[in-house]
């Protein structure tokens, strides 16, 4: 439970001792600091944010009204209770007009004092929670607006990796994509090992790999990629009538397979569909993560609300 902090400011040593003692006895979880002058109070306020401040209106040097003005400028949300003498109605009105939360008349009724201070602290805690919720919602709104903006713009420049040990096919497929998919950037690798090196430094929107390559073949590369980047769609190039290999590729997590001889229109259409599916899934995950962060922040605020209400409720008060 987070302790609440109160500052009592008075040049009267007896009152400066009596009021904190009353608060410690009657308010659970409240830490009380004291200051015997306006300048001493400002030093404390510079070092700590208080949940409420109690000030005597009449003090030598900087009086309570001048100190109130300074506090309102530095900590505008902190509730300030002014202690006024009997019959000092004009000072009480001046304090309220100056932004005081309330005033406490001398001689001080300690029950009334504790009740007024508790009410001020709960109001302060409520205002702070509202501001925290507003900030959390603004952050959530900003994240979601960015996602919507991305949706409106469409996906950013997509990147595709083509893996094949045949230089002629590697060049032909890359050229076909550059001619027919202007929004796609194409990288190439002439082996599975070279492909894994590229994957170590970049995420791809789709990967195309031949199934038969020396060393690590396409199925082994597929397994490696699924372990490292499970969401990236992978298209496997298979030879004519290699039905068993095609089935193994699909069962291994390939998005689809492209049979040889390659029909370039079909190849481009399948790859385009894979890229769009990947982009849609990524945007869905981004939205989900943003909503989870928003939910988490709001849950923290709700939990804090309960703790602070308990911390600022005087003993014996419901």
Secondary structure, 3 states (H helix, E strand, C coil): CCCEEEEEECCCHHHHHHHHHHHHHHCCCEEEEEECCHHHHHHHHHHCCCCEEEEECCCCCCCHHHHHHHHHHHCCCCEEEEEECCCCHHHHHHHHHCCCCEEEECCCCHHHHHHHHHHHHHHHHHHHHHHHHHHHHHHHHHHHHHHHHHHHHCCCCEEEEEECCCHHHHHHHHHHHHHHCCCEEEEEECCHHHHHHHHHHCCCCEEEEECCCCCCCHHHHHHHHHHHCCCCEEEEEECCCCHHHHHHHHHCCCCEEEECCCCHHHHHHHHHHHHHHHHHHHHHHHHHHHHHHHHHHHHHHHHHHHHHHHHHCCCCCC
